[in-house]
Amino acid sequence: MTARTTRRTTAARSRLAAAGAIAVAGALLLTGCGDQTKDKGSGESKSESKAPLADKLPQSIRDKGVVKVGSDIAYAPVEFKDDSGKVVGIDPDLAAAMGKQLGVTFEFENATFDTLIGGLASKRYDMAMSAMTDTKDRQEGVDADTGKKVGAGVDFVDYFTAGVSLYTNKGADQGIKTWDDLCGKTMAVQRNTFSHDLAKDQAKKCTDAGEKTLKIEPFDTNPEAETRMRSKGADVVSADFPIAAYSVKNSGGGKYFEIVGDQVEAGPYGIAVAKDNTELRDALQAAVQAVIDSGEYQKIVDKWGVADGAITEAKINGGS
């Protein structure tokens, strides 16, 4: 998905809520993970004697030399396949850097987003890394829509902060700086994403204030929304910050779009680990922190044009 379809939960709207189109209930059920494709090129393995944090890993993983990663590999620039079919993006690059610290290879396996937490519970994966929002509901195994306990929950190692961004055609921001500036404008947006939910909320807010409403044009994909704006059929597009930043940097060689205003509803992306796998969780936290402290983390976020989402501390369960 080129923009997250309900990848956020409604209860986490105080953050990045529905990263699930960022569908928590489905994600927490022990469901199958569909077709899986492995990509071993996204991590780098080093001998334990040369890896400074290798002894922090569970012995079973050290013996295998591999960490199995569940991921929805269709979300540029966080994780996606390039023209050669190689898995690339922020997450694979960070995993490769973590691999140098831990002396293992991170092996990404493709799956639908809403099966990743179930895959952890069934031990299909050691961890899930897929632009997944760290929320209290996911930590506690709660269905955000019903408030009912539906799973054991997971722990998160936070590694990035992302919110929702607005972007326009370059040189045509029309005075848009905040969501309150959208009244009377037309937004193109991917259908059923958190951005779509925010747009509907803003349209109601405009109407309630007696102003012209925000007209919303939903599309199946974010590139379709961008095409609509490029043709001047819409004034603005909204998407997750990493997606918006990637489009601004790369579309038309950086000549097509510009981000306007600040991110909203920002909160942490986290690496998800089963609750009973605390040794791995702590090893991953140490590895992320080491990558941050070494400066390699900054190189990765700079490479993908998402430095605004950089963090300085790899917290455990920092989401709300």
C-alpha atoms as a printed R data frame, in Angstrom:
    type eleno elety resid chain resno       x       y       z
1   ATOM     1    CA   MET     A     1   0.000   0.000   0.000
2   ATOM     2    CA   THR     A     2   1.453   3.274  -1.057
3   ATOM     3    CA   ALA     A     3  -0.358   4.995   1.733
4   ATOM     4    CA   ARG     A     4  -1.396   3.259   4.843
5   ATOM     5    CA   THR     A     5  -4.955   1.947   4.878
6   ATOM     6    CA   THR     A     6  -6.055   2.133   8.454
7   ATOM     7    CA   ARG     A     7  -2.601   1.244   9.586
8   ATOM     8    CA   ARG     A     8  -3.460   3.268  12.642
9   ATOM     9    CA   THR     A     9  -6.060   2.500  15.291
10  ATOM    10    CA   THR     A    10  -8.905   4.862  16.105
11  ATOM    11    CA   ALA     A    11  -7.990   4.806  19.788
12  ATOM    12    CA   ALA     A    12  -4.543   5.999  18.865
13  ATOM    13    CA   ARG     A    13  -5.742   9.113  17.096
14  ATOM    14    CA   SER     A    14  -4.087  10.984  19.936
15  ATOM    15    CA   ARG     A    15  -1.222   9.635  17.995
16  ATOM    16    CA   LEU     A    16  -1.308   8.063  14.554
17  ATOM    17    CA   ALA     A    17  -4.316   5.994  15.192
18  ATOM    18    CA   ALA     A    18  -5.452   3.485  12.668
19  ATOM    19    CA   ALA     A    19  -2.095   2.355  11.062
20  ATOM    20    CA   GLY     A    20  -4.332  -0.263  10.247
21  ATOM    21    CA   ALA     A    21  -6.509   0.627   7.927
22  ATOM    22    CA   ILE     A    22  -1.773   1.998  10.563
23  ATOM    23    CA   ALA     A    23  -7.043  -3.123  11.700
24  ATOM    24    CA   VAL     A    24  -5.914  -3.792  15.071
25  ATOM    25    CA   ALA     A    25  -8.435  -6.525  15.845
26  ATOM    26    CA   GLY     A    26  -7.407  -8.513  12.800
27  ATOM    27    CA   ALA     A    27  -3.776  -7.842  13.472
28  ATOM    28    CA   LEU     A    28  -4.063  -9.252  16.956
29  ATOM    29    CA   LEU     A    29  -5.787 -12.488  15.948
30  ATOM    30    CA   LEU     A    30  -3.685 -15.535  15.267
31  ATOM    31    CA   THR     A    31  -4.305 -15.536  11.559
32  ATOM    32    CA   GLY     A    32  -2.231 -16.919   8.741
33  ATOM    33    CA   CYS     A    33   0.119 -14.673   6.870
34  ATOM    34    CA   GLY     A    34  -0.703 -15.461   3.274
35  ATOM    35    CA   ASP     A    35   1.957 -15.667   0.620
36  ATOM    36    CA   GLN     A    36   5.441 -15.175   1.946
37  ATOM    37    CA   THR     A    37   8.499 -14.163   0.000
38  ATOM    38    CA   LYS     A    38  11.923 -14.048   1.570
39  ATOM    39    CA   ASP     A    39  14.559 -11.475   0.849
40  ATOM    40    CA   LYS     A    40  17.939 -12.192   2.398
41  ATOM    41    CA   GLY     A    41  19.633  -9.148   0.943
42  ATOM    42    CA   SER     A    42  18.347  -6.691   3.522
43  ATOM    43    CA   GLY     A    43  20.720  -7.578   6.365
44  ATOM    44    CA   GLU     A    44  24.421  -8.140   6.849
45  ATOM    45    CA   SER     A    45  25.779 -10.967   8.971
46  ATOM    46    CA   LYS     A    46  29.010 -10.680  10.903
47  ATOM    47    CA   SER     A    47  30.737 -13.185  13.167
48  ATOM    48    CA   GLU     A    48  29.869 -12.893  16.824
49  ATOM    49    CA   SER     A    49  33.490 -12.185  17.695
50  ATOM    50    CA   LYS     A    50  33.280  -8.952  15.684
51  ATOM    51    CA   ALA     A    51  29.742  -7.906  16.650
52  ATOM    52    CA   PRO     A    52  29.707  -5.773  19.822
53  ATOM    53    CA   LEU     A    53  26.167  -6.675  20.912
54  ATOM    54    CA   ALA     A    54  25.973 -10.328  19.862
55  ATOM    55    CA   ASP     A    55  25.947 -11.628  23.419
56  ATOM    56    CA   LYS     A    56  22.703  -9.772  24.112
57  ATOM    57    CA   LEU     A    57  20.735 -11.979  21.713
58  ATOM    58    CA   PRO     A    58  18.936 -15.165  22.732
59  ATOM    59    CA   GLN     A    59  21.229 -18.147  22.177
60  ATOM    60    CA   SER     A    60  18.777 -19.724  19.727
61  ATOM    61    CA   ILE     A    61  19.037 -16.713  17.426
62  ATOM    62    CA   ARG     A    62  22.808 -16.541  17.769
63  ATOM    63    CA   ASP     A    63  22.969 -20.188  16.750
64  ATOM    64    CA   LYS     A    64  20.836 -19.546  13.638
65  ATOM    65    CA   GLY     A    65  22.467 -16.238  12.793
66  ATOM    66    CA   VAL     A    66  19.137 -14.991  11.468
67  ATOM    67    CA   VAL     A    67  16.315 -12.802  12.784
68  ATOM    68    CA   LYS     A    68  13.066 -13.455  10.919
69  ATOM    69    CA   VAL     A    69  11.196 -10.212  10.227
70  ATOM    70    CA   GLY     A    70   7.525 -10.006   9.276
71  ATOM    71    CA   SER     A    71   6.804  -6.968   7.090
72  ATOM    72    CA   ASP     A    72   4.261  -5.605   4.622
73  ATOM    73    CA   ILE     A    73   6.761  -4.782   1.892
74  ATOM    74    CA   ALA     A    74   4.746  -2.289  -0.113
75  ATOM    75    CA   TYR     A    75   5.095   1.048   1.617
76  ATOM    76    CA   ALA     A    76   7.777   3.236   0.090
77  ATOM    77    CA   PRO     A    77  10.035   4.554   1.427
78  ATOM    78    CA   VAL     A    78   9.709   2.548   4.651
79  ATOM    79    CA   GLU     A    79   9.933  -0.835   2.949
80  ATOM    80    CA   PHE     A    80   9.336  -1.724  -0.692
81  ATOM    81    CA   LYS     A    81  10.868  -3.645  -3.573
82  ATOM    82    CA   ASP     A    82  13.011  -1.837  -6.103
83  ATOM    83    CA   ASP     A    83  12.974  -2.548  -9.836
84  ATOM    84    CA   SER     A    84  15.245  -5.558  -9.337
85  ATOM    85    CA   GLY     A    85  12.961  -7.040  -6.677
86  ATOM    86    CA   LYS     A    86  15.315  -6.287  -3.792
87  ATOM    87    CA   VAL     A    87  13.737  -5.194  -0.502
88  ATOM    88    CA   VAL     A    88  14.857  -1.626   0.195
89  ATOM    89    CA   GLY     A    89  13.837   1.298   2.358
90  ATOM    90    CA   ILE     A    90  14.227   2.785   5.814
91  ATOM    91    CA   ASP     A    91  13.446  -0.435   7.677
92  ATOM    92    CA   PRO     A    92  15.773  -2.718   5.664
93  ATOM    93    CA   ASP     A    93  18.607  -0.196   5.933
94  ATOM    94    CA   LEU     A    94  18.130   0.123   9.685
95  ATOM    95    CA   ALA     A    95  17.928  -3.663  10.036
96  ATOM    96    CA   ALA     A    96  21.201  -4.037   8.128
97  ATOM    97    CA   ALA     A    97  22.888  -1.564  10.463
98  ATOM    98    CA   MET     A    98  21.474  -3.395  13.477
99  ATOM    99    CA   GLY     A    99  22.786  -6.645  12.015
100 ATOM   100    CA   LYS     A   100  26.317  -5.281  12.169
101 ATOM   101    CA   GLN     A   101  25.859  -4.598  15.869
102 ATOM   102    CA   LEU     A   102  24.303  -7.970  16.651
103 ATOM   103    CA   GLY     A   103  26.211 -10.250  14.264
104 ATOM   104    CA   VAL     A   104  23.100 -11.626  12.545
105 ATOM   105    CA   THR     A   105  21.170 -11.250   9.304
106 ATOM   106    CA   PHE     A   106  17.674  -9.743   9.360
107 ATOM   107    CA   GLU     A   107  15.580 -11.747   6.900
108 ATOM   108    CA   PHE     A   108  12.432  -9.944   5.722
109 ATOM   109    CA   GLU     A   109   9.328 -11.984   4.883
110 ATOM   110    CA   ASN     A   110   6.405 -10.368   3.078
111 ATOM   111    CA   ALA     A   111   2.927 -10.556   4.607
112 ATOM   112    CA   THR     A   112  -0.223  -8.484   4.876
113 ATOM   113    CA   PHE     A   113  -0.024  -5.899   7.629
114 ATOM   114    CA   ASP     A   114  -2.955  -7.181   9.662
115 ATOM   115    CA   THR     A   115  -1.351 -10.638  10.107
116 ATOM   116    CA   LEU     A   116   1.984  -9.482  11.512
117 ATOM   117    CA   ILE     A   117   1.167  -9.498  15.234
118 ATOM   118    CA   GLY     A   118  -0.519 -12.875  14.877
119 ATOM   119    CA   GLY     A   119   2.650 -14.081  13.173
120 ATOM   120    CA   LEU     A   120   4.639 -13.090  16.240
121 ATOM   121    CA   ALA     A   121   2.264 -14.990  18.527
122 ATOM   122    CA   SER     A   122   2.530 -18.103  16.360
123 ATOM   123    CA   LYS     A   123   6.319 -17.702  16.205
124 ATOM   124    CA   ARG     A   124   6.331 -17.379  12.434
125 ATOM   125    CA   TYR     A   125   8.490 -14.283  12.947
126 ATOM   126    CA   ASP     A   126  10.913 -13.167  15.617
127 ATOM   127    CA   MET     A   127   9.850  -9.541  15.139
128 ATOM   128    CA   ALA     A   128   7.632  -7.345  12.979
129 ATOM   129    CA   MET     A   129   9.031  -4.210  11.377
130 ATOM   130    CA   SER     A   130   6.606  -2.489   9.053
131 ATOM   131    CA   ALA     A   131   5.921   1.173   9.872
132 ATOM   132    CA   MET     A   132   3.813  -0.161  12.735
133 ATOM   133    CA   THR     A   133   2.540   2.430  15.153
134 ATOM   134    CA   ASP     A   134   3.379   1.788  18.801
135 ATOM   135    CA   THR     A   135   0.066   2.168  20.660
136 ATOM   136    CA   LYS     A   136  -1.189   1.162  24.091
137 ATOM   137    CA   ASP     A   137  -3.873  -0.984  22.494
138 ATOM   138    CA   ARG     A   138  -1.296  -3.024  20.609
139 ATOM   139    CA   GLN     A   139   0.902  -3.247  23.694
140 ATOM   140    CA   GLU     A   140  -2.017  -4.602  25.722
141 ATOM   141    CA   GLY     A   141  -3.675  -6.741  23.047
142 ATOM   142    CA   VAL     A   142  -6.860  -4.677  23.014
143 ATOM   143    CA   ASP     A   143  -9.227  -4.189  20.083
144 ATOM   144    CA   ALA     A   144  -9.452  -0.407  19.813
145 ATOM   145    CA   ASP     A   145 -12.966  -0.473  18.366
146 ATOM   146    CA   THR     A   146 -14.527  -2.720  21.039
147 ATOM   147    CA   GLY     A   147 -12.161  -2.161  23.964
148 ATOM   148    CA   LYS     A   148 -12.014  -5.945  24.436
149 ATOM   149    CA   LYS     A   149  -8.892  -7.991  25.122
150 ATOM   150    CA   VAL     A   150  -8.179 -10.078  22.028
151 ATOM   151    CA   GLY     A   151  -4.535 -11.094  22.391
152 ATOM   152    CA   ALA     A   152  -1.468 -11.078  24.588
153 ATOM   153    CA   GLY     A   153  -0.178  -7.845  23.118
154 ATOM   154    CA   VAL     A   154   3.360  -7.043  22.057
155 ATOM   155    CA   ASP     A   155   6.296  -4.950  23.163
156 ATOM   156    CA   PHE     A   156   7.739  -2.272  20.916
157 ATOM   157    CA   VAL     A   157  11.203  -0.894  20.355
158 ATOM   158    CA   ASP     A   158  10.590   2.579  18.961
159 ATOM   159    CA   TYR     A   159  12.816   3.731  16.095
160 ATOM   160    CA   PHE     A   160  11.125   6.591  14.215
161 ATOM   161    CA   THR     A   161   8.410   9.205  14.585
162 ATOM   162    CA   ALA     A   162   5.815   9.766  11.884
163 ATOM   163    CA   GLY     A   163   2.719  11.850  11.542
164 ATOM   164    CA   VAL     A   164   0.445  12.986   8.737
165 ATOM   165    CA   SER     A   165   1.600  15.657   6.287
166 ATOM   166    CA   LEU     A   166  -0.002  17.947   3.752
167 ATOM   167    CA   TYR     A   167   1.681  18.629   0.411
168 ATOM   168    CA   THR     A   168   0.831  20.698  -2.635
169 ATOM   169    CA   ASN     A   169   2.102  21.320  -6.115
170 ATOM   170    CA   LYS     A   170   5.412  23.144  -5.860
171 ATOM   171    CA   GLY     A   171   4.980  26.895  -5.726
172 ATOM   172    CA   ALA     A   172   1.210  26.595  -5.255
173 ATOM   173    CA   ASP     A   173   0.690  26.234  -1.508
174 ATOM   174    CA   GLN     A   174  -2.278  28.665  -1.631
175 ATOM   175    CA   GLY     A   175  -1.570  29.807   1.883
176 ATOM   176    CA   ILE     A   176  -2.087  26.327   3.351
177 ATOM   177    CA   LYS     A   177  -0.076  25.965   6.537
178 ATOM   178    CA   THR     A   178  -2.430  24.056   8.849
179 ATOM   179    CA   TRP     A   179  -5.500  21.854   8.532
180 ATOM   180    CA   ASP     A   180  -7.676  24.834   9.423
181 ATOM   181    CA   ASP     A   181  -6.529  26.459   6.178
182 ATOM   182    CA   LEU     A   182  -8.210  23.663   4.180
183 ATOM   183    CA   CYS     A   183 -11.759  25.003   4.362
184 ATOM   184    CA   GLY     A   184 -12.928  25.703   0.814
185 ATOM   185    CA   LYS     A   185 -10.111  23.634  -0.681
186 ATOM   186    CA   THR     A   186 -10.148  20.246  -2.466
187 ATOM   187    CA   MET     A   187  -8.073  17.377  -1.091
188 ATOM   188    CA   ALA     A   188  -7.082  14.228  -2.969
189 ATOM   189    CA   VAL     A   189  -6.340  11.358  -0.587
190 ATOM   190    CA   GLN     A   190  -6.018   7.596  -0.521
191 ATOM   191    CA   ARG     A   191  -9.301   5.965   0.467
192 ATOM   192    CA   ASN     A   192  -9.726   4.565   4.013
193 ATOM   193    CA   THR     A   193  -6.409   5.846   5.312
194 ATOM   194    CA   PHE     A   194  -5.927   7.793   8.501
195 ATOM   195    CA   SER     A   195  -5.405  10.862   6.296
196 ATOM   196    CA   HIS     A   196  -8.870  10.218   4.861
197 ATOM   197    CA   ASP     A   197 -10.316  10.079   8.391
198 ATOM   198    CA   LEU     A   198  -8.611  13.347   9.310
199 ATOM   199    CA   ALA     A   199  -9.930  14.953   6.132
200 ATOM   200    CA   LYS     A   200 -13.504  13.947   6.982
201 ATOM   201    CA   ASP     A   201 -13.081  15.324  10.489
202 ATOM   202    CA   GLN     A   202 -11.739  18.586   9.082
203 ATOM   203    CA   ALA     A   203 -14.593  18.877   6.555
204 ATOM   204    CA   LYS     A   204 -17.080  18.623   9.420
205 ATOM   205    CA   LYS     A   205 -15.118  21.162  11.417
206 ATOM   206    CA   CYS     A   206 -15.232  23.614   8.504
207 ATOM   207    CA   THR     A   207 -18.993  23.153   8.118
208 ATOM   208    CA   ASP     A   208 -19.642  23.505  11.845
209 ATOM   209    CA   ALA     A   209 -17.696  26.778  11.815
210 ATOM   210    CA   GLY     A   210 -19.923  28.122   9.036
211 ATOM   211    CA   GLU     A   211 -17.071  28.098   6.514
212 ATOM   212    CA   LYS     A   212 -16.877  26.484   3.112
213 ATOM   213    CA   THR     A   213 -16.362  22.781   3.505
214 ATOM   214    CA   LEU     A   214 -13.269  20.819   2.557
215 ATOM   215    CA   LYS     A   215 -14.060  18.810  -0.565
216 ATOM   216    CA   ILE     A   216 -12.545  15.330  -0.439
217 ATOM   217    CA   GLU     A   217 -11.707  13.198  -3.469
218 ATOM   218    CA   PRO     A   218 -10.676   9.680  -2.383
219 ATOM   219    CA   PHE     A   219  -8.594   7.364  -4.587
220 ATOM   220    CA   ASP     A   220  -7.454   3.745  -4.360
221 ATOM   221    CA   THR     A   221  -3.771   4.684  -4.189
222 ATOM   222    CA   ASN     A   222  -1.715   7.665  -3.156
223 ATOM   223    CA   PRO     A   223  -0.080   8.011  -6.608
224 ATOM   224    CA   GLU     A   224  -3.575   8.422  -8.072
225 ATOM   225    CA   ALA     A   225  -4.250  11.206  -5.573
226 ATOM   226    CA   GLU     A   226  -0.978  12.863  -6.545
227 ATOM   227    CA   THR     A   227  -1.866  12.622 -10.240
228 ATOM   228    CA   ARG     A   228  -5.158  14.372  -9.526
229 ATOM   229    CA   MET     A   229  -3.325  17.206  -7.789
230 ATOM   230    CA   ARG     A   230  -0.724  17.418 -10.552
231 ATOM   231    CA   SER     A   231  -3.552  17.945 -13.048
232 ATOM   232    CA   LYS     A   232  -4.850  20.752 -10.773
233 ATOM   233    CA   GLY     A   233  -8.019  18.838  -9.984
234 ATOM   234    CA   ALA     A   234  -7.136  19.081  -6.299
235 ATOM   235    CA   ASP     A   235  -5.338  21.649  -4.170
236 ATOM   236    CA   VAL     A   236  -3.626  19.382  -1.681
237 ATOM   237    CA   VAL     A   237  -2.799  15.753  -0.841
238 ATOM   238    CA   SER     A   238  -2.437  14.252   2.631
239 ATOM   239    CA   ALA     A   239  -0.370  11.159   3.469
240 ATOM   240    CA   ASP     A   240   1.895   9.767   6.171
241 ATOM   241    CA   PHE     A   241   4.939  11.964   6.557
242 ATOM   242    CA   PRO     A   242   7.464   9.423   5.184
243 ATOM   243    CA   ILE     A   243   5.335   8.914   2.083
244 ATOM   244    CA   ALA     A   244   4.852  12.640   1.565
245 ATOM   245    CA   ALA     A   245   8.548  13.350   2.111
246 ATOM   246    CA   TYR     A   246   9.573  10.617  -0.323
247 ATOM   247    CA   SER     A   247   7.220  11.925  -2.993
248 ATOM   248    CA   VAL     A   248   8.422  15.502  -2.505
249 ATOM   249    CA   LYS     A   249  12.043  14.395  -2.843
250 ATOM   250    CA   ASN     A   250  11.635  12.065  -5.801
251 ATOM   251    CA   SER     A   251   8.623  13.041  -7.921
252 ATOM   252    CA   GLY     A   252   9.787  14.909 -10.987
253 ATOM   253    CA   GLY     A   253  13.277  14.999  -9.589
254 ATOM   254    CA   GLY     A   254  11.995  17.014  -6.662
255 ATOM   255    CA   LYS     A   255  10.256  19.576  -8.868
256 ATOM   256    CA   TYR     A   256   6.618  18.532  -8.470
257 ATOM   257    CA   PHE     A   257   5.598  18.875  -4.812
258 ATOM   258    CA   GLU     A   258   6.318  20.646  -1.534
259 ATOM   259    CA   ILE     A   259   5.289  19.865   2.035
260 ATOM   260    CA   VAL     A   260   3.249  22.594   3.729
261 ATOM   261    CA   GLY     A   261   2.999  23.018   7.471
262 ATOM   262    CA   ASP     A   262   3.975  20.555  10.154
263 ATOM   263    CA   GLN     A   263   3.105  16.927  10.741
264 ATOM   264    CA   VAL     A   264   0.006  16.229  12.833
265 ATOM   265    CA   GLU     A   265  -0.903  13.243  15.005
266 ATOM   266    CA   ALA     A   266   2.764  12.283  15.229
267 ATOM   267    CA   GLY     A   267   3.875   9.239  17.202
268 ATOM   268    CA   PRO     A   268   6.384   6.375  17.141
269 ATOM   269    CA   TYR     A   269   6.903   3.541  14.723
270 ATOM   270    CA   GLY     A   270   8.006   0.481  16.671
271 ATOM   271    CA   ILE     A   271   9.605  -2.902  16.089
272 ATOM   272    CA   ALA     A   272   7.089  -5.374  17.540
273 ATOM   273    CA   VAL     A   273   8.240  -8.360  19.602
274 ATOM   274    CA   ALA     A   274   6.201 -10.985  21.466
275 ATOM   275    CA   LYS     A   275   5.696 -10.186  25.153
276 ATOM   276    CA   ASP     A   276   7.585 -13.312  26.236
277 ATOM   277    CA   ASN     A   277  10.631 -12.481  24.105
278 ATOM   278    CA   THR     A   278  12.161  -9.857  26.373
279 ATOM   279    CA   GLU     A   279  15.752 -10.892  25.701
280 ATOM   280    CA   LEU     A   280  15.339 -10.222  21.984
281 ATOM   281    CA   ARG     A   281  13.447  -7.014  22.698
282 ATOM   282    CA   ASP     A   282  16.276  -5.684  24.845
283 ATOM   283    CA   ALA     A   283  18.900  -6.711  22.288
284 ATOM   284    CA   LEU     A   284  17.012  -4.880  19.550
285 ATOM   285    CA   GLN     A   285  16.720  -1.781  21.717
286 ATOM   286    CA   ALA     A   286  20.460  -1.836  22.341
287 ATOM   287    CA   ALA     A   287  21.130  -2.269  18.626
288 ATOM   288    CA   VAL     A   288  18.850   0.592  17.565
289 ATOM   289    CA   GLN     A   289  20.446   2.845  20.171
290 ATOM   290    CA   ALA     A   290  23.932   1.870  19.010
291 ATOM   291    CA   VAL     A   291  23.014   2.695  15.408
292 ATOM   292    CA   ILE     A   292  21.673   6.076  16.552
293 ATOM   293    CA   ASP     A   293  24.763   6.819  18.631
294 ATOM   294    CA   SER     A   294  27.138   5.825  15.823
295 ATOM   295    CA   GLY     A   295  25.623   8.310  13.371
296 ATOM   296    CA   GLU     A   296  24.558   5.576  10.948
297 ATOM   297    CA   TYR     A   297  20.906   6.182  11.815
298 ATOM   298    CA   GLN     A   298  21.138   9.806  10.719
299 ATOM   299    CA   LYS     A   299  22.675   8.728   7.415
300 ATOM   300    CA   ILE     A   300  19.730   6.382   6.822
301 ATOM   301    CA   VAL     A   301  17.009   8.940   7.487
302 ATOM   302    CA   ASP     A   302  18.906  11.530   5.450
303 ATOM   303    CA   LYS     A   303  19.216   9.063   2.567
304 ATOM   304    CA   TRP     A   304  15.455   8.585   2.433
305 ATOM   305    CA   GLY     A   305  14.602  12.239   3.024
306 ATOM   306    CA   VAL     A   306  12.820  11.677   6.339
307 ATOM   307    CA   ALA     A   307  15.191  13.279   8.832
308 ATOM   308    CA   ASP     A   308  12.278  15.155  10.432
309 ATOM   309    CA   GLY     A   309  11.130  11.822  11.878
310 ATOM   310    CA   ALA     A   310  14.460  10.967  13.478
311 ATOM   311    CA   ILE     A   311  14.645  10.038  17.171
312 ATOM   312    CA   THR     A   312  17.533  10.187  19.620
313 ATOM   313    CA   GLU     A   313  16.410   7.481  22.059
314 ATOM   314    CA   ALA     A   314  15.169   3.971  21.312
315 ATOM   315    CA   LYS     A   315  12.415   3.638  23.902
316 ATOM   316    CA   ILE     A   316  10.472   0.531  24.781
317 ATOM   317    CA   ASN     A   317   6.697   0.972  24.575
318 ATOM   318    CA   GLY     A   318   6.865   4.734  24.188
319 ATOM   319    CA   GLY     A   319   3.552   4.955  22.343
320 ATOM   320    CA   SER     A   320   0.305   6.145  23.884
